[in-house]
């Protein structure tokens, strides 16, 4: 039966990277986007690769026991649909791999910013999938794939010398190529609900390999470092929260999130998932009580609404605080500050981050007997 192919592919995708969540609605997404023949070819792609790493078409064809020319044509079709990531390998040949959760699936439909009939048709299915995915997308046992980065003002001069990777200016300056796309979270929510969110849409920044991917697919536009820094500055003024890959080097993307639409921030604000379930948090808000005048500006600015004024001092719920630093931006006397949450630091680089997560996931599966 045709549905059996899609079900088999769904289970195969459950082992891609740290796995696509196996939940209701996923089968429907696959059926709406892939033909049976495409699904059969997709079953030949590797699973345990870090995001943006690829395998040559020869190896995929050999695994499927079919001619390379035939399989490469199908892989091109899958890549054209935005299901596969494609790039040249060191040998000069073209390689392919699944686009992983958070690296295009399911955001790719919205990055271009064009609300077509096809986007309107797929949006309800994707929205349902995302609602059910978020509580499950905790990553591997210990590794979190993304981390919140404070606004630039929040990382004081003493921390800058040690934690340069916690400054968006440094993330931008190190990038070799930069592109910007539209926020999929805000677009999805506006399509599916009566959302009153008015935050900017073209604020999702891609770096390096991710930038090359979206530019090759014509899903975004290339921007300069100066333009990227201006987007970040405006995002901070809008009260948007920065997050990036949970690594120090080779960061691939930066989202600038609102607490009303973002798939990570909104569930934390609404207490649907614990703060540390999906994202890594490295800072917490603190207050210089000798300076504080109890103006209440920080409580007004906090996007998660976790600062309350008690006895003429701001009180922070540290179990929810994500250390975004937005409460510092308009403090008139710099009484609002950040402190390190603990001694942990992000992974060395992007590949190390995901190789670690994959090893942990395999260990989890072995323990559970999967």
PADO-6443 format. One record per residue: x, y, z of N, C-alpha, C, O in turn; residue in one letter; residue number from 1. Coordinates in steps of 0.2 Angstrom, whole numbers. Layout:
BEGIN
R n_east n_north  n_up ca_east ca_north ca_up c_east c_north  c_up o_east o_north  o_up r   k
R      X       Y     Z       X        Y     Z      X       Y     Z      X       Y     Z A NUM
...
This chain:
BEGIN
R n_east n_north  n_up ca_east ca_north ca_up c_east c_north  c_up o_east o_north  o_up r   k
R      4      -6     0       0        0     0      4       6     0     10       6     3 X   1
R      2      12    -3       6       18    -4      7      21     3     13      23     5 X   2
R      2      20     8       3       23    14      9      20    18     12      23    22 X   3
R     10      13    17      16       10    20     22      13    18     27      13    23 X   4
R     23      15    12      29       19    10     31      25    14     36      26    17 X   5
R     25      29    15      26       35    19     27      34    26     31      37    30 X   6
R     24      28    29      25       26    36     32      24    37     35      26    42 X   7
R     35      20    32      42       18    33     47      24    32     52      24    36 X   8
R     45      29    28      49       35    27     49      39    34     54      41    36 X   9
R     43      39    37      42       43    43     47      40    48     50      43    52 X  10
R     47      33    49      51       30    54     59      31    52     63      31    57 X  11
R     60      31    46      67       32    43     69      39    46     75      40    48 X  12
R     65      44    45      66       51    47     67      52    54     70      56    57 X  13
R     64      47    58      65       47    65     72      46    67     73      47    73 X  14
R     76      44    63      83       43    65     88      48    61     94      47    62 X  15
R     85      53    58      89       58    55     91      63    60     87      66    64 X  16
R     98      64    61     101       68    66     99      65    73    100      60    75 X  17
R     95      69    76      92       67    83     85      65    82     81      63    86 X  18
R     82      65    75      76       62    74     70      67    73     69      72    77 X  19
R     66      66    68      60       69    67     55      66    72     54      60    72 X  20
R     52      70    76      47       67    81     41      63    77     38      66    72 X  21
R     40      57    79      35       53    76     28      54    79     26      51    84 X  22
R     25      59    76      18       61    79     13      62    74     15      62    68 X  23
R      7      62    76       1       63    71      2      69    67      4      74    70 X  24
R      1      68    61       1       74    56      8      74    52      8      76    46 X  25
R     13      70    54      19       70    50     18      66    44     20      68    39 X  26
R     14      60    44      12       56    39      9      61    33     10      60    27 X  27
R      4      65    36       0       69    31      5      74    28      4      76    22 X  28
R     10      77    31      15       81    28     19      78    23     20      81    17 X  29
R     21      72    24      25       68    19     20      67    13     23      67     7 X  30
R     14      65    14      10       63     8      8      69     4      7      69    -2 X  31
R      8      75     7       6       81     4     12      84     0     11      88    -5 X  32
R     18      82     1      24       85    -2     28      80    -6     32      82   -11 X  33
R     27      73    -5      32       69    -9     27      64   -13     22      62   -11 X  34
R     30      62   -19      26       56   -23     29      50   -20     34      49   -16 X  35
R     26      44   -21      28       38   -19     35      36   -21     39      34   -17 X  36
R     36      37   -28      43       36   -30     48      40   -27     54      38   -25 X  37
R     47      46   -25      51       51   -21     52      48   -14     58      48   -12 X  38
R     47      46   -11      48       43    -4     52      37    -4     56      36     0 X  39
R     52      33   -10      56       26   -10     63      28   -11     67      25    -7 X  40
R     65      33   -15      72       35   -15     74      39    -9     80      37    -7 X  41
R     70      42    -5      72       46     1     74      40     6     78      42    11 X  42
R     71      34     6      73       29    10     80      27    10     83      24    14 X  43
R     84      29     4      91       27     3     96      32     6    102      31     6 X  44
R     93      38     9      98       43    11    100      41    18     96      38    22 X  45
R    106      43    20     109       42    27    105      46    32    102      51    31 X  46
R    106      44    38     102       47    44    106      50    49    105      56    51 X  47
R    111      47    51     115       49    57    121      54    54    127      53    55 X  48
R    119      59    51     124       65    49    122      71    53    116      73    54 X  49
R    127      75    54     126       82    57    122      86    52    123      84    46 X  50
R    118      91    53     115       95    49    120      98    44    126     100    46 X  51
R    118      99    37     122      102    32    128      97    30    131      99    25 X  52
R    129      91    32     134       87    30    130      82    25    124      81    26 X  53
R    134      80    19     130       77    14    134      70    12    139      69    14 X  54
R    130      66     8     133       60     5    132      60    -2    127      62    -5 X  55
R    138      57    -6     137       57   -13    132      53   -16    130      48   -13 X  56
R    129      55   -22     124       51   -25    126      44   -26    122      40   -26 X  57
R    132      43   -28     134       36   -29    133      31   -24    131      26   -25 X  58
R    134      33   -18     133       29   -12    126      28   -10    124      23    -8 X  59
R    122      33   -12     115       32   -11    112      27   -16    108      23   -14 X  60
R    114      28   -22     112       23   -27    114      16   -26    110      12   -27 X  61
R    120      15   -23     122        9   -21    118       6   -16    116       0   -16 X  62
R    116      10   -11     112        7    -5    105       5    -8    102       0    -5 X  63
R    103       9   -13      96        7   -16     96       2   -21     91      -1   -24 X  64
R    103       0   -23     104       -5   -29    100      -2   -35     97      -6   -39 X  65
R    101       4   -37      98        7   -43    103      11   -47    108      13   -43 X  66
R    103      12   -53     108       16   -57    109      23   -54    104      26   -52 X  67
R    115      25   -54     116       32   -51    113      38   -55    110      42   -52 X  68
R    113      37   -61     109       43   -65    102      43   -63    100      49   -63 X  69
R     99      38   -63      92       38   -61     90      41   -54     86      45   -53 X  70
R     95      38   -49      94       41   -42     96      48   -42     92      52   -38 X  71
R    101      50   -45     103       57   -45     97      62   -48     96      67   -45 X  72
R     94      60   -53      88       64   -55     83      64   -50     80      70   -49 X  73
R     81      59   -46      76       59   -41     79      64   -35     75      67   -32 X  74
R     85      63   -34      88       67   -28     87      75   -30     86      79   -26 X  75
R     88      76   -36      88       83   -39     80      86   -38     79      91   -36 X  76
R     76      81   -39      69       83   -38     67      84   -31     64      89   -29 X  77
R     70      80   -27      68       81   -19     72      87   -17     69      90   -13 X  78
R     78      88   -19      81       95   -17     77     101   -20     77     106   -16 X  79
R     74     100   -26      70      106   -29     64     107   -24     62     113   -24 X  80
R     61     102   -21      55      103   -17     57     105   -10     53     107    -6 X  81
R     64     106    -9      66      108    -2     66     103     3     66     104     9 X  82
R     66      97     1      66       91     6     73      89     7     75      86    13 X  83
R     78      90     2      85       88     3     90      94     3     88      99     0 X  84
R     95      94     6     101       99     6    106      96     1    107      90     1 X  85
R    108     100    -3     113       98    -8    119     103    -9    118     109    -8 X  86
R    125     100    -9     131      104   -10    136     100   -13    136      94   -12 X  87
R    142     103   -15     147      100   -18    152      97   -12    153     100    -7 X  88
R    154      91   -13     158       88    -8    166      89   -10    167      92   -15 X  89
R    170      88    -5     177       89    -7    180      86   -13    185      88   -16 X  90
R    177      80   -15     179       77   -21    177      80   -27    179      78   -33 X  91
R    173      85   -27     170       89   -33    163      86   -35    160      89   -39 X  92
R    161      81   -32     154       78   -34    149      81   -29    150      85   -24 X  93
R    143      81   -31     137       83   -28    135      78   -23    134      72   -24 X  94
R    133      81   -17     131       76   -11    124      79    -9    122      85   -10 X  95
R    120      74    -6     114       76    -4    113      73     4    116      68     6 X  96
R    108      76     7     106       74    14     99      77    16     97      82    13 X  97
R     96      74    20      90       76    23     91      83    26     96      84    29 X  98
R     86      88    25      86       94    29     83      92    35     78      89    36 X  99
R     86      94    41      84       92    47     80      97    51     79     103    49 X 100
R     77      95    56      72       99    60     76     105    62     81     105    65 X 101
R     73     111    61      76      117    63     81     120    58     83     126    58 X 102
R     83     116    53      87      118    48     84     119    41     87     118    36 X 103
R     77     120    41      73      120    35     67     117    35     62     119    32 X 104
R     66     112    39      60      108    40     57     110    47     60     109    52 X 105
R     51     113    47      47      114    41     47     122    39     43     124    35 X 106
R     52     126    41      52      133    40     53     135    33     51     140    31 X 107
R     56     130    29      58      132    22     52     135    18     53     139    13 X 108
R     46     133    19      40      135    16     39     142    17     35     145    13 X 109
R     41     145    22      40      152    24     45     157    23     44     163    23 X 110
R     51     155    22      57      159    22     57     164    16     59     170    17 X 111
R     54     163    11      54      167     5     49     173     7     50     179     4 X 112
R     45     172    11      40      178    13     34     178     8     30     183     8 X 113
R     33     173     3      28      174    -1     22     169     1     23     163     2 X 114
R     16     172     2      11      168     5      7     166    -1      2     169    -3 X 115
R      9     160    -4       5      157   -10      0     153    -8     -1     151    -3 X 116
R     -4     150   -13      -9      146   -12     -7     139    -9    -10     136    -5 X 117
R     -1     137   -12       3      131    -9      5     132    -2      4     127     2 X 118
R      7     138     0       9      139     7      3     139    11      3     136    17 X 119
R     -3     142     9      -9      142    13    -12     135    14    -15     134    19 X 120
R    -11     131     9     -13      124     9     -9     120    14    -12     116    18 X 121
R     -3     121    15       1      117    19      2     120    26      3     116    31 X 122
R      0     126    27       1      129    33     -3     126    39      0     125    44 X 123
R     -9     124    38     -13      121    44    -10     114    46     -9     113    52 X 124
R     -7     110    41      -4      104    43      2     105    46      4     102    51 X 125
R      6     110    44      13      112    47     12     114    54     15     113    59 X 126
R      6     119    55       5      121    61      3     116    66      5     117    72 X 127
R     -1     111    64      -3      106    69      3     102    71      4     100    77 X 128
R      8     101    66      14       97    67     18     100    72     21      97    77 X 129
R     19     107    71      23      111    76     21     111    83     24     111    88 X 130
R     14     112    84      11      112    90     12     106    94     14     106   100 X 131
R     12     100    91      13       94    94     21      92    95     23      88    99 X 132
R     25      95    90      32       94    90     36      97    96     40      94    99 X 133
R     34     103    97      38      107   102     39     104   109     44     104   112 X 134
R     33     101   112      34       98   118     39      92   118     41      89   123 X 135
R     40      89   112      44       83   111     51      84   109     55      80   109 X 136
R     52      90   106      59       92   103     64      94   108     67     100   107 X 137
R     65      90   113      70       92   118     77      90   116     82      92   120 X 138
R     78      87   110      85       86   108     87      79   111     83      75   113 X 139
R     94      78   112      96       72   115     96      73   123     93      77   125 X 140
R     99      68   126      98       67   133    101      74   137     98      76   142 X 141
R    107      76   134     110       82   138    111      88   133    111      93   136 X 142
R    112      87   127     114       92   122    108      96   120    103      93   118 X 143
R    108     103   120     103      107   118    106     110   111    112     112   111 X 144
R    102     111   106     105      113   100    105     120    99    109     123    94 X 145
R    101     124   103     101      131   102    102     134   109    102     131   114 X 146
R    104     141   109     105      144   115    103     152   114    103     154   108 X 147
R    101     155   119      99      162   119    105     166   120    110     164   124 X 148
R    106     171   116     111      176   117    109     183   119    104     185   116 X 149
R    112     186   124     110      192   127    110     198   122    114     197   117 X 150
R    106     203   122     107      209   118    114     211   120    117     210   125 X 151
R    117     215   115     124      217   115    126     221   121    131     220   124 X 152
R    121     225   123     123      230   129    123     225   136    127     227   140 X 153
R    120     220   136     120      216   142    126     212   144    127     211   150 X 154
R    130     211   139     137      207   140    142     213   142    145     216   137 X 155
R    143     214   148     148      219   150    155     218   148    157     213   146 X 156
R    159     223   149     166      223   146    170     217   149    174     214   146 X 157
R    169     216   156     172      210   159    171     203   156    175     199   155 X 158
R    165     202   154     163      196   151    165     196   143    166     190   141 X 159
R    165     201   140     166      202   133    173     198   131    174     195   126 X 160
R    178     199   136     185      197   134    185     189   135    189     186   132 X 161
R    180     186   139     180      179   140    175     175   135    176     170   133 X 162
R    169     178   135     163      175   131    162     179   125    156     181   124 X 163
R    167     180   120     165      184   114    160     180   110    156     184   106 X 164
R    159     174   110     154      170   107    147     172   109    142     170   106 X 165
R    146     175   115     140      177   117    138     184   115    133     187   117 X 166
R    141     187   110     140      194   107    138     193   100    142     190    96 X 167
R    132     195    98     130      195    91    134     198    86    135     196    80 X 168
R    137     204    89     142      207    84    148     202    82    150     203    76 X 169
R    150     198    87     156      194    85    153     188    81    157     186    76 X 170
R    147     186    82     144      180    77    144     183    70    146     179    65 X 171
R    142     189    69     141      192    62    148     193    60    149     192    54 X 172
R    153     196    63     159      197    61    163     191    59    168     192    54 X 173
R    162     185    62     165      179    60    162     176    54    166     171    51 X 174
R    156     178    52     153      174    46    156     176    39    158     181    38 X 175
R    157     171    35     159      171    29    154     173    23    156     177    19 X 176
R    148     171    25     142      173    20    136     174    25    135     170    29 X 177
R    132     179    23     126      180    27    120     181    22    120     185    17 X 178
R    114     178    24     108      179    21    103     181    26    103     179    32 X 179
R     97     184    24      91      185    28     85     182    25     84     182    19 X 180
R     81     179    29      75      176    27     69     178    31     70     182    36 X 181
R     63     177    30      57      179    34     56     174    39     57     168    39 X 182
R     53     176    45      52      172    51     46     168    49     40     170    48 X 183
R     47     161    50      42      156    49     37     156    54     31     155    53 X 184
R     39     157    60      34      157    66     29     162    66     23     161    66 X 185
R     31     168    64      26      174    64     21     173    58     16     175    59 X 186
R     24     171    52      20      170    47     15     164    48      9     165    46 X 187
R     17     159    51      12      153    52      7     155    56      1     154    55 X 188
R      9     159    62       4      161    67     -1     166    64     -7     166    65 X 189
R      1     170    59      -3      175    56     -8     172    51    -14     174    51 X 190
R     -6     167    48     -10      163    44    -15     159    47    -21     158    45 X 191
R    -14     156    53     -18      151    56    -22     154    62    -27     151    64 X 192
R    -20     160    64     -24      163    70    -25     171    68    -23     173    63 X 193
R    -29     174    73     -30      181    73    -25     184    77    -26     189    81 X 194
R    -18     182    75     -13      185    79    -12     193    78    -13     195    72 X 195
R    -11     196    83     -10      204    83     -3     206    83     -1     211    84 X 196
R      2     201    82       9      202    82     11     206    76      9     205    71 X 197
R     14     212    78      16      217    73     24     217    72     26     221    69 X 198
R     28     212    75      35      212    74     37     211    67     33     208    63 X 199
R     43     213    65      46      213    59     46     205    57     47     201    61 X 200
R     46     204    50      46      197    48     53     195    45     55     190    46 X 201
R     56     200    41      62      198    38     68     199    43     72     204    42 X 202
R     69     195    48      74      196    53     77     189    55     81     189    60 X 203
R     76     184    51      79      177    52     86     177    48     86     177    42 X 204
R     92     177    52      98      178    48    102     171    48    102     167    53 X 205
R    104     169    42     108      163    41    115     165    39    117     170    36 X 206
R    120     160    42     127      161    41    130     155    37    127     150    38 X 207
R    135     157    34     140      151    31    136     146    27    133     148    22 X 208
R    136     140    28     133      135    24    125     136    24    122     135    18 X 209
R    122     138    29     115      139    29    113     145    24    108     145    21 X 210
R    118     150    24     117      156    20    118     154    13    114     156     8 X 211
R    123     149    11     124      147     4    117     143     2    115     143    -4 X 212
R    115     139     7     109      135     5    103     139     3    100     138    -2 X 213
R    101     144     7      95      148     6     96     153     0     91     154    -4 X 214
R    102     155    -2     104      159    -7    103     154   -14    101     157   -19 X 215
R    106     148   -13     105      144   -19     98     142   -21     96     141   -27 X 216
R     94     141   -16      87      140   -17     83     146   -18     77     146   -19 X 217
R     86     152   -18      82      158   -19     77     159   -14     71     162   -15 X 218
R     78     157    -7      73      158    -2     75     164     2     70     166     6 X 219
R     80     168     1      82      174     5     86     178     1     88     177    -5 X 220
R     89     183     4      93      188     0    100     189     4    100     189    10 X 221
R    105     189     0     112      190     3    112     197     6    110     202     3 X 222
R    115     198    12     116      205    15    123     205    18    127     200    18 X 223
R    125     212    19     132      213    21    132     212    29    127     212    32 X 224
R    138     212    32     138      212    39    135     218    42    132     218    48 X 225
R    136     224    39     133      230    42    125     229    42    122     232    46 X 226
R    122     226    36     115      226    36    113     221    42    107     222    45 X 227
R    117     215    43     115      211    48    115     214    55    110     213    59 X 228
R    120     218    56     120      221    63    114     226    64    112     227    69 X 229
R    112     229    58     107      234    59    100     230    60     96     232    64 X 230
R     99     224    57      94      220    59     94     218    66     88     218    69 X 231
R     99     216    68     100      214    76     98     220    80     95     219    85 X 232
R    101     226    78      99      232    82     92     233    82     89     235    88 X 233
R     89     233    77      82      235    76     78     229    80     72     231    83 X 234
R     80     223    80      77      217    83     77     219    91     72     218    94 X 235
R     82     221    93      83      222   100     78     228   102     75     228   108 X 236
R     78     233    98      73      239   100     66     236    99     62     239   103 X 237
R     64     231    95      57      229    95     56     224   101     50     222   102 X 238
R     61     222   105      60      218   110     60     210   108     57     206   111 X 239
R     64     209   103      65      202   100     71     199   104     76     202   105 X 240
R     70     192   104      75      188   108     80     185   103     78     181    99 X 241
R     87     185   104      91      182   100     92     175   102     93     173   108 X 242
R     92     170    97      95      163    98     99     161    92     98     163    87 X 243
R    104     157    94     109      154    89    110     147    90    108     144    95 X 244
R    114     144    86     116      137    87    120     137    94    124     141    96 X 245
R    120     131    98     123      131   104    130     129   103    133     124   106 X 246
R    134     133   100     141      132    99    145     138    99    142     144    98 X 247
R    151     138    99     156      144    99    158     146    92    158     152    91 X 248
R    159     141    88     161      143    81    157     140    76    153     135    77 X 249
R    157     142    70     153      140    64    146     140    65    142     136    63 X 250
R    143     145    68     136      146    69    133     147    63    135     151    58 X 251
R    127     144    62     124      144    55    118     148    55    116     151    50 X 252
R    114     149    61     109      154    60    107     157    67    109     155    72 X 253
R    104     163    66     101      167    71     94     169    70     92     172    65 X 254
R     90     167    75      83      169    75     82     175    80     85     175    85 X 255
R     77     179    78      76      185    82     68     184    84     64     186    80 X 256
R     67     182    90      60      179    92     56     183    96     58     187   100 X 257
R     49     183    95      45      186   100     42     181   104     41     175   103 X 258
R     39     183   110      36      179   115     29     177   113     26     172   116 X 259
R     26     180   108      19      178   106     19     173   100     14     170   100 X 260
R     24     172    97      24      167    91     29     162    91     28     157    88 X 261
R     35     164    93      41      159    93     40     152    96     37     151   101 X 262
R     42     147    92      41      140    94     45     138   100     43     133   103 X 263
R     50     142   102      53      141   108     52     145   114     51     143   120 X 264
R     51     152   113      50      156   118     42     156   120     41     156   127 X 265
R     38     156   116      31      156   118     29     150   123     26     151   128 X 266
R     31     144   121      29      138   126     32     139   133     30     137   138 X 267
R     38     142   133      41      144   140     37     149   143     36     148   149 X 268
R     36     154   140      32      160   143     25     157   146     23     159   151 X 269
R     22     152   142      15      150   144     16     144   149     11     141   151 X 270
R     22     142   151      24      136   155     21     130   152     19     125   156 X 271
R     22     129   146      20      123   142     26     118   143     25     112   143 X 272
R     32     120   143      38      116   144     43     120   148     43     126   149 X 273
R     47     116   152      52      119   156     57     123   152     58     122   146 X 274
R     60     128   156      64      133   152     70     129   149     72     131   143 X 275
R     73     124   152      79      121   149     77     115   145     82     111   144 X 276
R     71     114   143      69      108   140     72     108   132     74     103   130 X 277
R     72     114   129      74      114   122     80     118   121     85     116   117 X 278
R     80     124   125      86      129   123     91     129   129     89     127   135 X 279
R     97     131   128     102      131   133    102     139   135    102     143   131 X 280
R    102     140   142     102      147   145    109     147   149    110     143   153 X 281
R    112     153   147     119      154   150    119     160   155    124     161   159 X 282
R    114     164   155     114      170   159    107     170   163    102     168   160 X 283
R    107     174   168     101      176   172    101     183   174    106     186   174 X 284
R     95     186   174      95      193   176     96     194   184     94     190   188 X 285
R    100     199   186     101      201   192    100     208   193    100     212   188 X 286
R    100     211   199      99      218   200    104     221   205    106     218   210 X 287
R    107     227   204     111      230   208    106     234   213    104     240   211 X 288
R    105     232   219     100      234   223    102     241   226     97     245   227 X 289
R    108     243   226     110      250   228    109     255   223    108     261   225 X 290
R    108     253   217     107      258   211    100     258   210     97     264   208 X 291
R     96     253   210      89      252   208     85     257   211     85     258   217 X 292
R     81     261   207      76      266   210     69     264   209     64     268   210 X 293
R     68     257   208      61      254   207     56     258   202     51     259   204 X 294
R     59     260   197      55      263   191     51     258   188     45     260   185 X 295
R     52     252   188      48      246   185     49     246   178     45     242   175 X 296
R     53     249   175      54      249   167     56     241   165     54     239   160 X 297
R     60     238   169      62      231   167     56     226   167     56     222   163 X 298
R     52     227   172      46      223   173     42     224   166     39     219   164 X 299
R     41     230   164      37      232   158     40     229   152     37     227   147 X 300
R     47     229   152      50      227   146     51     219   145     52     217   139 X 301
R     51     216   150      52      208   150     48     205   146     41     205   147 X 302
R     50     201   140      45      198   136     42     192   138     37     190   136 X 303
R     45     189   144      42      183   147     37     185   153     34     181   156 X 304
R     37     191   154      33      194   160     35     190   167     30     188   170 X 305
R     41     190   168      43      186   174     46     190   179     49     188   184 X 306
R     46     197   178      49      202   183     43     205   187     39     208   183 X 307
R     43     205   193      38      209   197     41     213   202     47     212   204 X 308
R     37     219   203      40      224   208     37     222   215     31     222   216 X 309
R     42     221   220      40      219   227     45     223   232     51     222   231 X 310
R     42     226   236      45      230   241     51     235   238     56     235   240 X 311
R     48     238   232      52      243   229     59     240   225     64     243   224 X 312
R     58     233   224      64      230   220     61     225   215     56     222   216 X 313
R     64     225   209      62      220   204     64     213   207     69     211   209 X 314
R     59     208   206      60      201   208     59     197   202     54     197   198 X 315
R     64     193   200      65      189   194     63     181   196     66     178   200 X 316
R     59     178   192      58      171   192     64     168   188     63     167   182 X 317
R     69     165   192      75      163   189     74     156   185     78     154   181 X 318
R     68     153   187      67      146   184     64     147   177     64     142   173 X 319
R     62     153   175      59      155   169     64     159   165     64     159   158 X 320
R     68     163   168      72      168   165     77     165   160     80     160   161 X 321
R     77     168   154      82      165   148     88     169   147     92     168   142 X 322
R     89     174   151      95      179   150     95     182   144    101     183   141 X 323
R     90     184   141      90      188   135     93     195   135     95     198   131 X 324
R     92     198   141      95      205   143     91     210   140     93     216   141 X 325
R     85     209   138      80      215   135     78     219   141     77     225   140 X 326
R     78     217   147      76      221   153     82     226   155     80     230   159 X 327
R     88     225   152      93      230   153     93     236   148     96     241   150 X 328
R     90     235   143      90      240   137     88     247   139     92     252   138 X 329
R     83     248   143      80      254   145     81     256   152     77     260   155 X 330
R     85     252   156      86      254   163     90     260   163     95     261   161 X 331
R     87     265   166      89      272   166     96     273   170    100     278   168 X 332
R     98     269   174     104      269   178    108     263   178    113     262   183 X 333
R    107     258   174     111      252   173    111     248   179    116     245   181 X 334
R    105     248   183     105      244   189    103     236   187    105     232   190 X 335
R    100     236   181      98      229   179    105     226   175    108     229   171 X 336
R    106     220   177     113      217   175    111     209   173    106     207   175 X 337
R    116     206   170     116      199   169    121     195   173    127     198   174 X 338
R    120     189   175     125      185   179    126     178   175    121     176   172 X 339
R    131     175   175     132      169   172    128     164   176    128     164   183 X 340
R    124     159   173     120      155   176    124     149   180    122     147   185 X 341
R    129     147   176     133      142   179    140     142   175    141     146   171 X 342
R    144     137   176     151      136   172    150     133   165    156     133   162 X 343
R    145     131   163     144      128   157    146     132   151    145     138   152 X 344
R    148     130   145     149      134   139    147     130   133    146     124   134 X 345
R    145     133   128     143      130   122    148     125   119    154     126   121 X 346
R    146     121   115     151      116   111    156     120   107    155     126   105 X 347
R    161     117   106     167      120   102    165     123    96    166     128    94 X 348
R    161     119    92     159      121    85    153     117    83    151     113    87 X 349
R    150     119    77     144      116    75    144     108    74    139     105    76 X 350
R    149     106    71     149       98    70    150      95    76    147      90    77 X 351
R    154      97    81     155       94    87    149      94    91    147      89    94 X 352
R    145      99    91     138      100    94    134      94    92    131      91    96 X 353
R    133      93    85     128       88    83    131      81    83    127      76    84 X 354
R    138      80    82     140       73    83    139      71    90    138      65    91 X 355
R    140      76    95     139       74   102    131      72   103    130      67   106 X 356
R    127      76   100     120       75   101    118      68    98    114      64   101 X 357
R    121      66    92     119       60    89    121      54    93    118      49    94 X 358
R    128      55    96     130       49   100    125      48   106    124      42   108 X 359
R    123      54   109     119       53   115    112      50   113    109      46   117 X 360
R    110      52   107     103       49   105    104      42   103     99      38   105 X 361
R    109      39   100     110       32    99    111      29   106    108      23   106 X 362
R    114      31   111     115       28   117    108      28   120    106      23   123 X 363
R    104      33   120      97       33   122     93      27   119     89      24   123 X 364
R     93      27   113      90       21   109     92      14   111     88      10   112 X 365
R     98      14   112     101        7   115     98       5   121     97       0   123 X 366
R     98      10   126      95        9   133     88       7   133     86       3   137 X 367
R     84      10   128      77        9   128     75       3   124     70       1   123 X 368
R     80       0   120      79       -6   116     76      -5   110     73      -9   107 X 369
R     77       2   107      74        3   101     78       0    95     77       1    89 X 370
